[in-house]
Amino acid sequence: MSDLNNTDLHEEPESSVTVIEKQAQRRIFKIIVIGDSNVGKTCLTYRFCSSKFPDKTEATIGVDFREKTVNVEGEQIKLQLWDTAGQERFRKSMVQHYYRNVHAIVFVYDVTKMSSFENMPGWICECDQHNLNRDIPRILVGNKCDEKEKIAVNTNLAQKFADSYNMPLFETSAKDDEKANHVDAIFMTLAHKLKNAKPMMPPYLTVQLGDNAQRRGLERASTEERNDSCSC
């Protein structure tokens, strides 16, 4: 009887060890969200990570970080979303950090603003300037589809553009609760592609967010500025 009691007293907390091991083995993927200012990039990442539309929004200064762990075919995968400022003056000083070690890209335009769609080639060109592999998963997203009476970019035009760059097209609204599944589908599509194609991010490349799901301030992390000329 005493032997049984001794065994119980010296049992290791197996569940705790298992949790730590699983966290150490969890793969982390960096997804950058790109597009003009005010197209709804922050709202899309917020909707996906928090399952709701933000109460209030303001222009991103520097970079917003959010992350979410998702289950893909039985594996827990952490998606790390980088949402950058669309305005050039806020982006120049941190652009090198933003484009480093990217696993997937989400290009976002506002379906009610033709100029945001017409600027898409420029954003794609910027990715190429920073030597992002053309083989990494890319998705084109038309946001603000809830404003039906204001739509300026029709689906056929957007689909033709997406096809020319071999990207899937998603049209959605971060604001509309009924389209929440569409937003989830955007990032889960990437998660499934990444699961089968990409390795784990080295620990020293990850960003530890702690309890704060949003951080800013990389605008001063680098003084390097990109070359504005583009030969794409």
N, C-alpha and C positions, 0 to 999 in steps of 0.2 A: 504493500500500500504506500509506504514511504517513497519507494522508487518511482511510482507513478506521479506523486506530488512533485518530486524533484524534477522530473521530466517536464511537467507543466510549467514550473517556475523558470526553467531555462529555455523555453521555446522562443525562437526568434520571431519578431513581428513580420511575418512573411509578406503580408499585404503591403506594408510600408515599403519594403525593399522592392517589391514588384512594381509599385507605382513609380519609384525613382528610376528603375531600370527602363520602364516604358517611356518615361519622359526623356531619358537620355537617348533612347533609340528613335524618338519621334523625328520625322523628317520635316524640315522647314523650307518653304519656298517663298521667294520674293516675287511679288507681282506689282508692277508699276501701273498706275492709272494716269493716262495722258490726255490732254485736250485743252482747249481754250478756257479762259476764266469764265466762271458762271455757267458752265454747261451741266453742272451737277455731279462732278466727280466725288466730292466729299459726301454728298447725300447718298450716292450709290454704295460707297464703302460702309457708311454708317448704317444704311438699311440692311446690308448683308450681315454685318457683325452684330448689330443690336436688334434686328428684326422690327425696326420702326423708323419713321422719318424723324429727323432731328427737329426739336422745338424751334430752334432758330439757327441760322447759318450766317457765316461771314466769310469773306474772301480768305483763302488760305495764304499764309505768309510762311515761306519756307516749305516744310513738308509735314503732313499729318501721317501718323502711323496708326494702323489698326491691325489686329490679328484675330484670327478665328481658327479653332481646331475643328476639322470636319472628319467624318468617317467615310472612307472610300474603300469599298470591298473589304471591310473588316480591319483596315489600317487607319490609325489616327494620324492625320496629316495637318500640320499647322500652316495656314496661309498668312503671310505677312504682307499687308497691303500698304503701298507707298503712294500717297496722293500728293502731288506737287502743285505749287502755285502755277496758274496758267499765265500770269503776267511775267514778262521777261525780266523786269527789274528785280523781281523777287527770286528768280530762278538761277541767274547767272552764277552766283557765288557758291551754289551747292550742287550744280548740275553733275559734276563728276561723281559725287557720292551717290546721287540718285540713280545713275545708269550703271553702277557697278554691281556685278554678280546678279543680274536679272534672270529670272526663270520664265516669266511670262509677261505679256503686255495687254492692257485694255485701253483701246483708243475710244474716247468719248466725244460725241458732238451733240449739240442741241437741235432737235428736229424742227424747232421753231425759228432757228437762226441759221440761215444759209451760209453765212461767213464762217461759222464754226465748222461746218462740213467742208467748205472749200479749203480750209486750213489744214485738213487732215494730211495731205501729201507732205506738208512742211514738218508735221510731227513725226511722220514715218521717216522722213529724211534725217531728222535729228537723231533718231534711234540708230540709223545706219552710220551717221557720223561718229557715234560712240561705239561702233563695232559690235553692236548687238547681233547675235547670230540670227540669220533669217529663218532658221529652223525652230526657234523657240515659239511656243504657242502664242498667237495673237488673235484678238477678238475686236470687232468693231461694234460699238454700242451707240444707238440713237436714243437719247434720253428726253424726258418731258413729253412723252406721247399722250399724257392726260390732257394736254392743251390742244385738243383736236382741231379747233377752229383756227389755230395759229400755225399749223404745220406747214413748213416751207420746203422741207426735204422729203420727197416722196420715197416710198419703199423701193420702187424699181431703180431709181437713181442710186440709192444707197447700196442696193444689192449688187448692181453692176460694178460699183467701186470696190466693194468687199471682194467680189469674185476676182477682180483684176489683181488683188494682192493676196489672193488665196486665204481670205479670212472669213470665218462665219459672221453673220450679222444678227444682232439682237436689237429689237426695238422695245423699249420699256419705259417705265416711269418710277423713279425712286419714291415719288410722293404718293402714288396711288396704291393703297393697301391691296387692291385686287391684283396688282401686277407684281406683288412681292415675290411670287414664285419665279417670275421672269428674272428678277435680280439674282436670286439664288442660283438659277440655272447658268447664268454667266460665269460665276466663279466656280461652281461645281463642275462645269464643263472643263475648265482649266485644271481643276484638281484631278480629274480623271486622266487627263492627258499627262500631267506632271507625274502622277503616280507610276506610270509605265515608262517614263522617258528621262527623268531627272534624278540625280543623286542627292544625298543629304547636303545641306549647306554646312560648311565647317563651322564649329562653335564660335570662332573668333569673328565670323562674318555676320552673325545674327545680331539683332537689336533686341535687347531685353526691355520689355515694356513695363514689367511689374504690374501693379494694380491700375496704373494709368494707361488707358487704352489709346490715348492720343498724346503725341508730343510734337513740339515744334522747335524751330530754332537752328536747323542745319544751314540756314542761309549764310551763316558766318563760318561754316566748317571748312570751306575752301575758298581761296582767293583766285582760283583759276577761272577764266572765262572761256566760253566756247568760241570757236571761229564761226562767225555768222554766215560765211559763204558756204554754199551747198552745191555740190556738183551732181546731186542725185537726178 
